[in-house]
Amino acid sequence: MRRSFAPIVWFLTIAVCLAAGCTDASGADSPHISGKNAYYFLGEKNLRAGDVVSARRFFAKGAKKSDPPLARMCAEALTKTGTLKERLDAAGKYAAVYSDLPAKLRAAQEFDAAKEYAAVLKLTENLEAGAPDELIRLRLTALEAKRYAAFAAETENWFFSRPVSQEHRTFFDTIGVQALTDALGDADVQLIKLRLSVYRRDYAGAFQIVTELRGAQEDGESRLASLPEQLLSDVGKTFLYGSTDYAANAAFFDKAATAAEKAAAEKTTAARSRPDAASTDNPVHALFFTRFYAGRLYDRASAGNVRTAAERYLQAMQAAPDADYYDNALWYYFSVQLKISPDAAERALAEFIGTVNDPSYYADFFDALCVTLFSGRKWQQLYRVYRLIEPYADAETVSKYAYVCARLIEEKRLIPEDAAAAKPQNPETLARTLFERAYRPGGAPYYRMLAGYRLGTGAQENRETLYRTELEALSAPDEKRELLLSGYAAYGLPELIYTEWQKDPLSVRITATAQAADFLSSCADPEYRSQGLRMMSNALYHADTQPTEAMYETAYPRLYRDEITDAAAQYGLSEYVLYALIRSESFFDPLIMSHAGAIGLAQLMAPTATDIARKLKLSEYDLEDARTNIRFGAFYLEELIRRLDGSVLDALFAYNGGITRVRNWKKDSGGLPPDLFLETIPFAETREYGRKVTSAAVWYGILYYDKSAADVIREIMSF
């Protein structure tokens, strides 16, 4: 007789959901995760209930009967549960059936734990180039344990041809210096120590190693130029961060660049004379890194060296082996030109903006440039820069520049000069054109909202437009990951969702993320709710289909509703502003603590909380208590609004950057209106805080309080 698992599914789902405090899970009747495809999820439930025997029974059934993605998950789960013999048997079968790198890694982990080194070596013969570091570490550990001669060459290749990871550090600590020295020799071990020091950011220790190695060698410049790419990059970081003798170090890299050029020329000559001779040498990375780090070092040396730094960055751009390296060098080239002058930066943009590969890589440079131009009241130049970058910069940067230029025209601070135009454009017409450019989907939400306000768009039109975003195409959605997320939600396994999603968020479609995030948002545990919020916020930013209103509600939830309603009423604040502040500060995590020591939902510093408690006549309080923290945050925000002449925006700046700073910034702003004053603030964090809280308040007002974006903007900006 066939046994029905429906009662078991129902009982376990309800039990786990109640334990997690989540809404009763649904969706377990989907054919993709029910029937023969339920075994993996039922096994996980039993495992978490402590019933390993039943869990393995479900996993074994699923490995044989479930559809491929879940059959594999069941087979993998068998390698992690049961007795040592059961796990080893399952690991061998798993690697034999699936035979790819993830399967080899899972099996090797079990074999290594059991010290079955021969099995590890057999499993890892002829590994592909993309093998994960952990799998290589397990192979090298087995080679060393078996005293195989291949240990030295494979270890050297692993340490010198890849970026250093925690796996390298674990391997070094486990094998030990003496064993590595016996196999590789002292010089190679010193280089390994150097790389590990850079990985730990112990640049002073790394520089000491470099100094000792330089003292033991002649012609250090040629030696530097001949190093493998990864090692050369680490040596560059060592000179940059491990020593303050920047000019001398830059000169050393200049000499190394000359040596690299000589080596490249010799290689070219040899290739011409013997075209049939193969060479594994590739001096391109040496040409790039020696020039790039010479530029970085000259950049730090003194103001008198910035032009030399610019020359080196330009040479590095010319030698860049790929687009990423090129963008890296060009970013520094733009930045050093800005150090020289805004005019120099403008000339650099005119020459090279059309060569950028990844526009988003330059967003922080354009932000810094905007602040510099605002500080110098260089309005005409700001508009010229906008004209230069508009076809090439990322959409968020373009929306920002378009908006601020339009506002400067409205304020009659900017009268655009366009020598190419047959006749000057009407300022009002030009401002509207710029606002329309800023309002396009894909632009920064903050500037889109403000542009919509300036354009006078109707509430419904504005709402519908703000929902729309610039879509990102998923080349190949990970259907297995989406299936797991769906199953974990349907079967009430919240503890597995966020970890699975984090493995590759961009491979999951927004609809799949929304389903899992909705489930997490229903949980009583604030950690799960915060995870759901983070997932949905990320998915909205990288949407592959147009988001729905429900998705925005998941990303902007009204958590701690009673506490926020009471605090807002008590201190005369709009609920949507208080929700926006708390979401921006803590993502509704009541136990979060910042690196600076700010505590809880409203992220209050201890001295601030002490002062608030004194004013409220409270002798005892707990900032980890949600109601207390929200009340204190609301009190503090209301006090700042009152002390800053009723300006909500200025109060938000003060909440983040301090009231004294805000008052000083206001004095220096020259009477700019609130939205343009934001662009002058010298702290990037405070500027972004103002944008973020304003945008969130608009969303809360639209979603829950029947407010238009214009209503909220007028309230916050005091327009």
N, C-alpha and C positions, 0 to 999 in steps of 0.2 A: 504494500500500500504506500502510495506517495504521501510524504509528510508535508503539511502546509506550514510555512514559516511565517505566515501573516500575523498570527497572534504574537509570536516572538518579536517580529519587527515592531508591531504596535507597542508592546509592553516596554521593550528596551528604549524605543524612541521617546516615549513619554517619560520614562524614568530618568534618562540622561538629561532631557530638556529641563525637567523639574530641578535636577541637581545643579544645572548650570544657571537656572533662573531665566531661561530663554522661553520665548513664545513657543507653544506646541508646534513642533516641526511638521512640515507638510511636504508633499512631493515624492514620498517614498513609493508611490504607486507608479511612478514613471518607469517605462520598460527599460530605460537605460540603467536604472539603479535598483530595480526590483527583481523578484524572481531569482533566476540564476545569477543576476548581477548584484544581488544583495549580500552575497557571502562576505565580501571584503569588509563592508561596513558593519555587518553583524560581528565579524571577528574582532574588529577594532573596539566595538562596544564591550564585548566580553573581556577583551584584554584589559580595558580600563576598569572593568569591574573585578579584576583579579582572577578571572577564570581562564587560565592559559590553555587548559585542555580543550575546553569548548571553542576557544578562539582558534586554536590550531585546526580543529575539526572543520570549522567554517572556511579557514584559509585553504585547507587541502581540497575541499569541494570546489571552491572558487578557482583554484589553479587549474582544475580539470574542466570545469563547466562554464565559467563566466566568459563573456566576450573579451577579446584580446587585452584591452587596456587594464581591465580589472583582474583578469587572470594573471597578468604579470604582477600587479600589486599584491595579489595573494601569494604568489610564488616568492616574492621578495619578503613579505611579512613572515613566511615560514623560516627564512634565514635568520630572523631576529628573535624567535620565540622557541621555547622548549629546552630540552637538554642540549649539552654540548654536541653529542653525536647527532641529534636531530638537526641542529643548526648547520653542522658541517655537511651532512648529507644534502640538506636543502640548498646550501650554498653551491655545492658541486653541480647539482641539477640545474639550478638557476643560471649559472654561468654557461653551462652546456647548451641550454635551450635558447638563451637570448644572445649570448656571446658578444655583446657590444661593450663599450667602455663602462657605462653605469653598472652593468651586470658584473663585469670583471672587478670593479671596485668593491661592490657589496660582498662578493665572494672572497676577495682578498682580505677584506677587513676581518671576516670570520677566521680565515686560515691563519692570518697573522696573530690574532688573539690566542689561537690554540698552538702557536709556534710551529705550524705546519708550513715551514719555509719552502720545502720542495714544491708543494702545491702552489704557493704564491709564485714561484719562479716559472713553473710550467704555464700558469695562467697569464703571466705578463710577458711572455716571449714576443718579440717583434711588435712592441706597442706603437700605436699610431702617434703622429706628431702632436696631436691635440690631447693626449692623455692627461687627466687631472693630476695635479701635484701630489695629492694624497696617494694615488695609485703608484706613482713613481717612488714616493717615499717608502711605501710598503715593499716594492721590489728591491730598492737599495738596501733596506733593512735585512731582507732575506739574503741578498748577495753577500753582505758583510757577515751575517751569521754563518753562512756556508763557506766563507773564506774564498769566494770566487774571484778570479783575477779581473773580471769585467767591472768590479766594484769601483775602481779608481776612475776609469774613463767615463763611466756613466754618471758618477757623482759629480765630477768636474763639469761635464756637459750640462747637468741639471742646474748647478749653481751659477754657471756663467752664461747660460743662453736664455734664461727666463726671468721675469720679474720675481723678486723674492716674496714668498708668502709665509704664513704661519707654519705651513708644512716644512719648509726649509729650516725654520727655527727649531721646531720639534725634533727634526732629524738630527741636527747639530747637537742639541742638548742630550739626545738619547745615545748617539754613537760615541760622543766624547771627542775631545781635542786630540788625545794621544792616538786613538785608532785612526782618525782622519789624517793626522800627520804621518803616521807609518805608511798609509796607503797613497797619499797625495804629495807629501813633502811640505815643508814649512811655508814656502812661498805661496802655494795655492791656499793653504789653510788661512794665512794672513789675509788673502783676498776675500775668502769666504767670511772671515770675521768682519772685514770692512763692509761687505754687503749687508750682513746682519745688523751691524751698527747703524747703517743708513736706514734700514727697515724699522729699527727701533727709534729712529730720529736722534740717536746719540752721535751727533755730527762731530763733536769734539773728540770722542773716542775714535771715530773713523779717520779724522784728520791726523791723529797721532799715528795710526797705522800707515797712512799714506806717507807721512814724513819719514818714518822708519824705512819704508820700501824705497823711497826716493834716495835716501842716503846710501842704500846698499847697491844702487844701480847707476850706471853711467847712461847718459843720453836719455834722461827721463821723459823728454818731450816725445821722442820717437816711440818709446815704450807706451806712453799714454795713447798715442794715436793708433797703436796696434791692438788696443784692448777690444774685447768683444763689446757689442753695442750696449748690453745691459750693464756691464761693469763700467764702461766709460761714462754712462749716464750717472751712475752712483758716485763715481769719482768727481764728476762735475758738481753734484749736490754737496759733496764733502767739502770741496774748496769754497763753495758759495756760503754754506751755513756753518762750517766748522772752524773758520778763520776769519779775522777781520782785516787781513792784509790784502785787500781786494785788488789794488793796482798791481802788486807783484804777482798775485795769482792770475790776474788777467793776462799779464805779459807771458806767463808760463803757458797758458792756453793758446796765446797767439803763436808761440813757437811750435806748440803741438799741431796747430792748424797748418803751419808751413810744412811740417813733417808729413801730415796727412795729404796735403796737396802733392808733395813729392812722390809719396807712395801711389797716389792715384795716377799721376803722370807715368810712373814706371809701369804700372799695370796696363795702362792704355798702350804704351809702346810695346810691351811684351805681347799683348793681344794682337797687335798689328803684325808683328814679326812672326808670331806662331799662332795663327787663328784657330788651329786645331787643339791647342793646349788648354785644358780646362783649369779653371782657378776657382777655389772656394773662397778666396779673399773678397771682401766687399768693403771698400774704403768709404762708401757713401755715408754711412752712419758716422764715421770719424770726421769727415768734412763738416757734417752738420753739427755734431755735438761740440767739437772744439771751438767752432765759431759762435755757437749759441751760448755756451757757458762763458766764453770770453766777453760776449755782450752782457750777460747777466752780471759778471764781475765788474766790468767797467761802469755799468749802470749803478752799482752800489758804491763805487770807489769815491766819487766826488762829483759835484755839479759840473766841474770842468771836463768830465769824461763822458758826458751824456751823448755828445755827437759821435764819439768813437764807438760807444755802445750801439748807437743807431746803425752805424756802418756794419758792425758785426752781425746784428740781427738781419740786416739786409743780405749779407753774405750767407747766413744760415738759411734764409728763405730760398736763396738760389740753389742751395745744396740739399734742401729738404727731400728725404726719400719718399715721403707720402704726404697726403693731404693733411693729416692730423699734425704732423711735425711742422708743416708749412703754416697752418693756422696758429700754432703755438708761437712760432717766431714772429709772425705778423702781428699778433696781439701785443707782444712786447715792443715791437717796432712802433706801433701806434701809441702805446703808453709812454715810451721814452720821448716821442715827438711832442706829446702833450706836456711832458716835463719841460721841454725846451720852450714851447709857447703854444697857445691855442692856434695861432696862425700856422705853425709848423705841423700841428696835428691835422688841420684842415687840408694843407697841401698833401700830406701823406694819404689822407682819405681820398682826395681827388685822384691820386696816382694808383692806389692799390685796392680801393673798396670793391672793385669789380672782380678781384681775384680771391675773395673769401670763399671757403668751402662750406663751413658750418656756421651760418649766421648767428645762431644762438650762443656760440662760443664767445662772441664779442659783446654780449649784452651788458656786462658789467663795465666794460670800457666806455660804451656809449652813455651809460648812467653817470660815470665819473665826468665825462666830457660835458654833459648837460649841466651838472652842478657847477663846473668850472665856468662855463659860459654865463650861467645865471649869476654867479658871484661877481663876475666882471661886468655884468649888465651888457653883454655883447649880443644884443638881440638880433641884429642883422646877420651876424656870423652863425647864430643858432639856426636861423632860417636857411642859410646857405648850406650848412651841414645837413639839415633835413633834406634839402634837394639832392645832395650828393648820395645820401644813404638810402633814400626811399625805395629804390628798386632792389636793394641788396640786403638790407638789415632784416633781422627777424621781425615778425609781425607785431610783437609787443613793443619793441623799441620804436617802430614806425608809428604806432598809435600814440605813444607818449609824445614824440617830437611833433607830430601833427597837431595834437591837442594843445600843447603849450604854445606853439607858434600861433595857432588860431586865437588863443586867449590873449597873447601879447598884442595881436592886431586889434582885438576888441578893446583892449585897454589903451590903445593908441601909443603903446611903447615901441611897437615895431611897425615900420612902414617899409614893406618889402621893396627891394630894388631888383628889377629883372631886366638887365640890359638886352636879353635875347627877345623879350616881348616887343611886339610892334607898338603896343601902348600899355601903360600901366593898368593892372587889373584892379577893379573896384575892391577896396579893402573888405567890405561886407561880403561880397561874393567869394573872395579868396578865403576868408575866415570860414564861411560855410563849407566850402570845398574841403578845407582841412579838417573840420569837424566830421564831415562825412567819411573822410579817410580814416580818422581815428575810431569811428563807430563800426567799422567793418568787423564781421566775425573773425576770430583769430587774434584780434588785438588784446591788449591787457584789459581784463574786466573793469578795473578801476577807471581807466581812460575811456573805455566804451560807455560806461555809465555816465560819466561827466559829459562826454560828447553828446549823448542822447538828450541830456538835460539842456545843453546849449542849443541843440537843434529844435527843441520844443516838441519832440515826438510825443504822441499820445501814450497814455499809460499802457493800453493793451498792446499797441505796436511795439513799444519799448520793451515790454515784458517778453513778447514773443521773440524779438530780436536778441535779447540778452540770453535766452535759452539756447540760441544757435551758436555753434562753435565751429572752428576750422577742424575738419576731420583728419585723423591720421589713419592711413591704411595699414591693416595688419597683413603682412605678407603670408603668414601661415598661423592662424590661431591654434593654440595648443589645446586640442580637444580633450586630451587625457587630463590635463590640469583642470579644465572647465568641468569635466565629469566628476572629478574628485571634489571640487568646491561645491558642486550641486549636491553630491551625495553626503558630504559632511554636514551641510545645512539641513538636508532632508532627514538625516538620521540623528540629528542633535549632537554633533561632535564639534562644538565651537573651538575647542583647543587646537584643532588641526587646521583650521581654515587659514589664518593669517600667515602661518609659516609656509604653507603650500603656495599661497598667492605671492608671497615675497620672493620666491625663487625666480620668478620672471613675470612681473606685473604687466609688462607690455605685450605679453603673449595671450592675455586673457581679454576677451571682448567685454565691452562695457555692460552688456546685458547679463553676462555670467557673473561679473564682479558685483553688479547691483543685487542679484539674488543672494549671494553670500553675505554682502554687506548689510542687507536688510535683516537677515537672520541675526547677525552679530549685534546689530543695533537694538534688537528686541531683548537682549540678555540683560540680566540684572547686574552682572559683573561689569564695573566701569571700564576695566581693561578691554573686554570684548567690544563694548560700545565704542571706545576710542579707536580700536582696530578697524571696525566697520566704517567709521567716519573717515579714517585715513585712506582706506581702500577706495571709497566712493569719490573722495576729493581727487585722488590721483587719476581715477578713471575718467572723471569729467575733463581733466586737463589733457588726457590722451584719448579722447573719445573717438571710436571708429564708426559710430552712428550717432545721429542727433540725440542728445539726452532728453529725457522726459522730465516733467515737473516732479514726479515722484523721486527721481534720482537726485534732484537738487534738494528735496526734503530730507533724503537720507544723508546728504553731505552737510546739510545745515539743520540739524535736529534741535528740538526744544527739550533738551535734557534738564533735569533739576528744575522742572517747570514751576512748582510751587515756591521753591526758594527764590528763584529769579523774579517771579511775579511779586512776591512780598517785598523783596529788597528794592525793586524798581519803584514800587508804589511808595515805599517809606522815604526814599530819597529823591523822588521826583524825576526819575530817569525813564526814558523810553525803553521798553523791554527789548526791542530789537537791537538797540545800542549795547545793552548789557549782555545779551546773548552773543553779539559779535565780539565783544571784548573777551569774554570767557572762552569762546571757541578759539580765538586767535592766540590767547595766552596758553591754554592748556589742552585743547582738544577734549575738554570735559573730563580730564583725568584728575580726580581729587587728590591723589597721592603723589603727583609728579613734583619733582624738585629740579630746578635749573642748576646749571654749573655755578651760577653766581649765588645760589642759595634761596632763590624765590620759591615759595611754597604754594601748592594747591591750585584750585580752579582759577583764581584771579591772580596767581603768581605774585604774592606779596612778600617783600623782604621783611626779615624779623624786626629791624628798627622801625619800619613804616607801620607794621602791625602793632608794635608796642605803643606808638604814638596814637594810632587809631583807638586802641583799647582804652588808653587814658582819656581820650576825648569822649568815648562812649561810657566811661566810668565802669569798665569791666576789669576786675582783678584777675580773672582766670578766663582763658579761651584756648581753643584748639583749632589751628589753621588747617588741619586735615579733616575737620568737620565741614561738610559742604555748606550747610546753612551759614555757619560763622564766616567762612572764607568769602562767600558771595556777599554777605552783608558788609564785611570790611571793604571788599573791592568796590561795592556800590557807594559806600560812604566816601571812600577816597576819591573816586571819579567825580562825584557831586561836588566835593570840596575843591577839586582842581578846576572844575567848570566855573564855580563861583569866584575863585581867585583869579581866573583868567578872563574876566569880563563876559562870562556866559558863552564862551566859545567851546563847543564840544570838541572840535578838531584840535585846538591848542591843548585842551585837557588830555586828549589821547597822546599827543606828542609828549606831554609832561609825564603821563603815566609810564611811558617807556623811557624817556631821556632825562627827566627831571625838570622841575618848574623853573629853576634858575637859568638853566640853559635855554629853555624856551623863551623866557623873557629877553635874554641877551640876543637870541636869534631874531626875535621880533624887532628889536631896536635896529638891527643891522639890515633889515629886509627892505627898507625904503618904502614902506606902505603898500607892499604887494598884497593883492587879495589872497584869501586863504589857500586856494588851490595852487597858486603860483608860489606862495610862501613855502609850501611843502618842498618845492624843487630846490630851494636854497639851503635846506637843512644839511649840515655837513656830515651827519651820521647816516650811513646807508640803512642801518637797521631801523632807525626812527622814521625815515622817509617811508620805508616799506611797511612799517607798522601802521602808519596813518592810512596808506592805501588799502592794506589788508582789512583793517577793522571797518573802514568806510564801505568797502565792497561787501563784506559780510553783513553789515547792517542793512544795506540795500536789499540783499537776498532775503534776510529775515523779514524785512518790512513787506516785500512783495509776496512772499510765500504764506505768511501767517496773519498779517495785520492790515490787509487791504490798502497798503500804501503803494504809491508809485515810487519809482526811483527818484523822481524829482522831489517828492515830499521828503524823503530821507536825506538827500543831498542838501536841500535847503536847510534842514535842521542842523546837520553836522557842520556844514561850511558857513552857516550864518550869512548866506547870500541874501 
